[in-house]
Amino acid sequence: MAHPLMPKATAVWLVENTALTFEQISAFCSLHELEVQAIADGEVATGMQGLDPIAGGELTQEELDRCAADPNARLEMANPKIPLPKARTKGARYTPLSKRQDRPDAIAWLVRNHPEFTDSQISKLIGTTKPTINAIRERSHWNMPNIKPQNPVNLGLCSSDDLEKVVALARARAGKAQESQAQPPDEAAGPAAAEAPAPVDQAPAAPVAPEPDPAPVNPAAHLAPGETLLVKGVPKPAEEPEPEEPPATEDSPEDAEPGETMATPDVLKAAEDIFAPTSDAAAKEAAKDAADDVEKS
């Protein structure tokens, strides 16, 4: 339920100029019943000038008469006859004069941190023009050396909710654009392009002769010596055992080359007899010499 613009001043006027009950006045002015009674007793709002709701267009005389006749009735606000201003839904946002000098800093921040924003989104968000946005983006603004990027929310040029909405919208549009670029042209055209009939004036294409099958290649021709070709479904051939070397045997005199003497067992024994006595004889001579030296001494 709507309430008067100045409830306490309206209650003062109703207490002084009408016969309404405290309950009716408290319900209309959104005040407590005891507060209305205190106003009537002069304990509250002493010296306050009452506000006429009939002159302000908040009540009608017929509504006052109806409620004065019926204590259980409740006052209802009159329909305002003054036209209310319409809210602007389109166009750039109004920026106060004290904050217009901060708009280049906000534009620089948005261009640097949100390159996906379009010029129209930035202009609606902080209330600027497209030439100013392009000049800052191209770094050709007349005051470019003094521009410092700052968050427009901190500057008071927009609210955080408005900034989040624009960010979500810009990212959604950027995602759709990337999907359309990644989509092949046949799918992007849709089923209508696939079902489109061929033009009538186009001549039928000449039949193309099939390409001949390539000649079969023999894989065995590329095998190196010693390699084996394995064929699927054919068992691997068993490897042939290497031939064993015959045991070493004594060479016979007939196999010896001319001028070569064979080392037979007899020859070896004779060689031992020749060299062994020599060593024994030398030992005997040494023992004999030692015995002679003892006798002489």
C-alpha positions as CSV (number, residue, x, y, z in Angstrom):
1,M,0.0,0.0,0.0
2,A,1.3,3.5,-0.9
3,H,1.9,6.0,1.9
4,P,1.9,9.8,1.9
5,L,5.2,11.6,1.2
6,M,5.4,13.2,4.7
7,P,3.5,10.9,7.0
8,K,4.0,12.7,10.3
9,A,3.0,16.1,8.9
10,T,0.0,14.5,7.2
11,A,-1.0,12.9,10.5
12,V,-0.8,16.3,12.2
13,W,-3.1,17.8,9.7
14,L,-5.6,14.8,9.9
15,V,-5.7,15.0,13.7
16,E,-6.3,18.8,13.6
17,N,-8.8,19.0,10.7
18,T,-10.7,15.6,10.6
19,A,-12.8,13.4,12.8
20,L,-10.9,10.2,11.8
21,T,-9.9,7.7,14.5
22,F,-6.3,7.2,15.6
23,E,-6.4,3.7,14.0
24,Q,-7.5,5.1,10.6
25,I,-4.8,7.8,10.7
26,S,-2.1,5.3,11.8
27,A,-3.0,2.9,9.0
28,F,-2.9,5.6,6.3
29,C,0.3,7.3,7.5
30,S,2.1,4.1,8.4
31,L,2.6,5.2,12.0
32,H,1.9,3.5,15.3
33,E,-1.5,4.2,17.0
34,L,0.2,5.4,20.2
35,E,2.4,7.8,18.2
36,V,-0.8,9.3,16.6
37,Q,-2.3,9.6,20.1
38,A,0.9,11.4,21.3
39,I,0.6,13.8,18.4
40,A,-3.0,14.5,19.4
41,D,-1.9,15.1,23.0
42,G,0.8,17.5,21.9
43,E,3.7,15.2,23.2
44,V,5.1,14.5,19.7
45,A,5.7,16.8,16.7
46,T,5.1,19.9,18.8
47,G,5.2,23.0,16.5
48,M,5.1,20.9,13.3
49,Q,3.0,22.4,10.6
50,G,0.5,20.0,9.1
51,L,0.5,19.0,5.4
52,D,-2.8,19.0,3.6
53,P,-3.1,15.6,1.7
54,I,-6.0,16.9,-0.4
55,A,-4.0,19.8,-1.8
56,G,-1.1,17.4,-2.5
57,G,-3.4,15.1,-4.5
58,E,-2.9,12.2,-2.0
59,L,-6.5,12.2,-0.8
60,T,-9.9,13.3,-2.0
61,Q,-12.7,14.9,0.0
62,E,-15.0,12.1,-0.8
63,E,-12.6,9.6,0.6
64,L,-12.3,11.6,3.9
65,D,-16.1,11.8,4.2
66,R,-16.5,8.1,3.6
67,C,-14.0,7.1,6.3
68,A,-15.3,9.7,8.7
69,A,-18.8,8.1,8.5
70,D,-17.5,4.6,8.9
71,P,-14.8,4.1,11.7
72,N,-14.0,0.6,10.3
73,A,-13.2,1.9,6.8
74,R,-9.6,2.6,5.7
75,L,-8.3,5.5,3.7
76,E,-7.0,4.8,0.2
77,M,-4.5,6.9,-1.7
78,A,-5.9,8.8,-4.7
79,N,-4.5,8.2,-8.2
80,P,-1.9,10.9,-8.9
81,K,-3.0,13.3,-11.6
82,I,0.5,14.6,-12.1
83,P,2.3,12.8,-15.0
84,L,5.3,10.8,-13.8
85,P,8.5,11.0,-15.7
86,K,9.2,8.0,-17.9
87,A,12.3,6.0,-17.3
88,R,14.9,6.1,-20.1
89,T,15.5,2.6,-21.5
90,K,17.8,3.5,-24.4
91,G,20.6,5.9,-25.0
92,A,23.8,6.7,-23.2
93,R,23.9,6.8,-19.4
94,Y,23.9,10.3,-17.8
95,T,27.1,11.2,-16.1
96,P,27.4,14.0,-13.6
97,L,29.6,16.9,-14.4
98,S,31.9,16.1,-11.5
99,K,32.7,12.7,-12.8
100,R,32.9,13.3,-16.6
101,Q,36.6,14.0,-16.3
102,D,37.1,10.4,-15.1
103,R,35.5,8.8,-18.1
104,P,38.8,8.5,-20.2
105,D,40.4,6.6,-17.3
106,A,37.5,4.2,-17.2
107,I,37.5,3.8,-21.0
108,A,41.2,3.0,-20.9
109,W,40.6,0.4,-18.2
110,L,37.8,-1.3,-20.1
111,V,39.8,-1.4,-23.4
112,R,42.8,-2.9,-21.7
113,N,41.0,-5.5,-19.5
114,H,38.0,-6.3,-21.7
115,P,38.9,-6.2,-25.3
116,E,35.8,-8.2,-26.2
117,F,33.6,-5.1,-25.4
118,T,32.1,-3.3,-28.4
119,D,32.0,0.5,-28.6
120,S,28.3,0.6,-28.1
121,Q,28.6,-1.5,-24.9
122,I,31.2,0.8,-23.4
123,S,29.3,3.9,-24.4
124,K,26.1,2.7,-22.7
125,L,28.0,1.5,-19.6
126,I,29.7,4.7,-18.7
127,G,27.9,7.3,-20.9
128,T,30.5,8.3,-23.5
129,T,30.8,8.5,-27.3
130,K,32.4,6.2,-29.9
131,P,34.9,8.8,-31.2
132,T,36.3,9.1,-27.6
133,I,36.6,5.3,-27.3
134,N,38.3,5.0,-30.7
135,A,40.7,7.8,-29.8
136,I,41.7,6.1,-26.6
137,R,42.0,2.7,-28.2
138,E,44.2,4.1,-31.0
139,R,46.1,6.2,-28.4
140,S,45.4,9.4,-30.3
141,H,43.5,11.2,-27.5
142,W,44.6,14.7,-26.8
143,N,45.1,13.9,-23.1
144,M,46.6,10.5,-23.6
145,P,49.8,11.1,-21.4
146,N,47.6,11.9,-18.4
147,I,45.1,9.0,-18.7
148,K,45.5,6.3,-16.1
149,P,43.3,3.2,-16.4
150,Q,41.0,2.9,-13.4
151,N,38.0,0.6,-12.7
152,P,34.7,2.4,-13.5
153,V,33.1,0.9,-10.5
154,N,35.6,2.5,-8.2
155,L,35.1,5.8,-10.0
156,G,31.3,5.6,-9.5
157,L,30.5,5.6,-13.2
158,C,28.7,2.3,-13.1
159,S,27.7,-0.4,-10.7
160,S,29.3,-3.8,-10.3
161,D,26.1,-5.5,-11.4
162,D,25.9,-3.5,-14.6
163,L,29.6,-4.4,-15.3
164,E,29.1,-8.1,-14.7
165,K,26.0,-8.2,-17.0
166,V,28.0,-6.5,-19.8
167,V,30.9,-8.9,-19.3
168,A,28.7,-12.0,-19.4
169,L,26.9,-10.7,-22.6
170,A,30.2,-9.9,-24.4
171,R,31.7,-13.3,-23.5
172,A,28.6,-15.1,-24.7
173,R,28.8,-13.3,-28.0
174,A,32.5,-14.0,-28.4
175,G,31.9,-17.7,-27.7
176,K,29.2,-17.9,-30.4
177,A,31.5,-16.1,-32.9
178,Q,34.3,-18.6,-32.2
179,E,31.9,-21.6,-32.7
180,S,30.6,-20.2,-36.0
181,Q,34.2,-19.8,-37.2
182,A,35.2,-23.3,-36.2
183,Q,32.1,-24.8,-37.8
184,P,32.7,-26.1,-41.4
185,P,30.9,-24.2,-44.2
186,D,28.6,-27.1,-45.1
187,E,27.3,-27.3,-41.5
188,A,27.1,-23.5,-41.1
189,A,24.9,-23.2,-44.2
190,G,22.4,-25.6,-42.6
191,P,20.4,-28.4,-44.1
192,A,18.7,-26.0,-46.6
193,A,22.0,-25.6,-48.5
194,A,22.5,-29.4,-48.5
195,E,19.0,-30.0,-49.9
196,A,19.3,-27.2,-52.5
197,P,18.8,-28.6,-56.1
198,A,21.6,-28.3,-58.6
199,P,21.2,-25.6,-61.2
200,V,19.4,-26.7,-64.4
201,D,21.8,-24.9,-66.9
202,Q,24.8,-26.7,-65.5
203,A,26.0,-29.5,-67.9
204,P,26.5,-33.0,-66.5
205,A,30.1,-33.8,-65.6
206,A,31.9,-36.2,-67.9
207,P,32.4,-39.7,-66.5
208,V,35.9,-40.3,-65.1
209,A,37.6,-43.6,-65.9
210,P,38.6,-45.6,-62.9
211,E,42.2,-45.8,-62.0
212,P,44.0,-49.1,-62.8
213,D,44.9,-51.2,-59.8
214,P,48.6,-51.1,-58.9
215,A,50.7,-54.1,-59.9
216,P,51.2,-56.6,-57.0
217,V,54.5,-56.3,-55.3
218,N,56.4,-59.4,-54.4
219,P,57.7,-58.9,-50.8
220,A,60.2,-61.7,-51.1
221,A,62.2,-59.8,-53.8
222,H,63.2,-57.2,-51.1
223,L,64.5,-59.6,-48.6
224,A,68.2,-59.6,-47.7
225,P,70.2,-62.8,-47.6
226,G,69.5,-64.7,-44.5
227,E,66.1,-63.0,-43.8
228,T,62.9,-65.0,-43.6
229,L,59.4,-63.8,-44.8
230,L,56.6,-64.5,-42.2
231,V,53.1,-64.9,-43.7
232,K,50.0,-64.7,-41.5
233,G,48.5,-68.2,-41.1
234,V,51.6,-70.1,-42.1
235,P,53.8,-71.6,-39.3
236,K,57.3,-70.4,-38.9
237,P,59.8,-72.9,-40.4
238,A,62.1,-74.7,-38.0
239,E,65.6,-73.5,-37.8
240,E,68.3,-75.8,-39.1
241,P,70.8,-76.9,-36.5
242,E,74.4,-75.6,-37.1
243,P,76.8,-78.4,-38.0
244,E,79.0,-79.5,-35.1
245,E,82.7,-79.3,-35.4
246,P,84.5,-82.7,-35.4
247,P,86.6,-83.4,-32.3
248,A,90.3,-82.6,-32.6
249,T,92.4,-85.7,-33.5
250,E,96.1,-86.3,-33.7
251,D,97.5,-85.5,-37.1
252,S,99.0,-88.4,-38.9
253,P,102.5,-88.2,-40.5
254,E,100.8,-88.3,-43.8
255,D,98.9,-85.0,-43.2
256,A,102.1,-83.2,-42.2
257,E,103.5,-80.7,-44.7
258,P,106.9,-81.4,-46.2
259,G,109.8,-80.3,-43.9
260,E,107.6,-80.3,-40.8
261,T,108.2,-82.8,-37.9
262,M,105.2,-84.3,-36.1
263,A,105.2,-84.1,-32.3
264,T,104.5,-87.8,-31.6
265,P,104.5,-89.3,-28.1
266,D,107.9,-90.9,-28.8
267,V,109.4,-87.6,-29.8
268,L,108.1,-85.9,-26.7
269,K,109.5,-88.6,-24.4
270,A,112.9,-88.4,-26.0
271,A,113.0,-84.7,-25.5
272,E,112.2,-85.2,-21.9
273,D,115.1,-87.7,-21.5
274,I,117.5,-85.3,-23.1
275,F,116.7,-82.3,-20.9
276,A,116.1,-84.1,-17.6
277,P,119.5,-85.8,-17.1
278,T,121.2,-82.5,-17.8
279,S,119.5,-81.0,-14.8
280,D,120.2,-84.1,-12.6
281,A,123.9,-84.1,-13.6
282,A,124.3,-80.4,-12.7
283,A,122.8,-81.1,-9.3
284,K,125.2,-84.1,-8.7
285,E,128.2,-82.0,-9.7
286,A,127.2,-79.3,-7.3
287,A,126.9,-81.8,-4.5
288,K,130.3,-83.3,-5.3
289,D,132.0,-79.9,-5.3
290,A,130.4,-79.1,-1.9
291,A,131.7,-82.4,-0.5
292,D,135.3,-81.7,-1.8
293,D,135.3,-78.3,-0.2
294,V,134.4,-79.9,3.2
295,E,137.2,-82.4,3.0
296,K,139.8,-79.8,2.1
297,S,138.7,-77.7,5.0
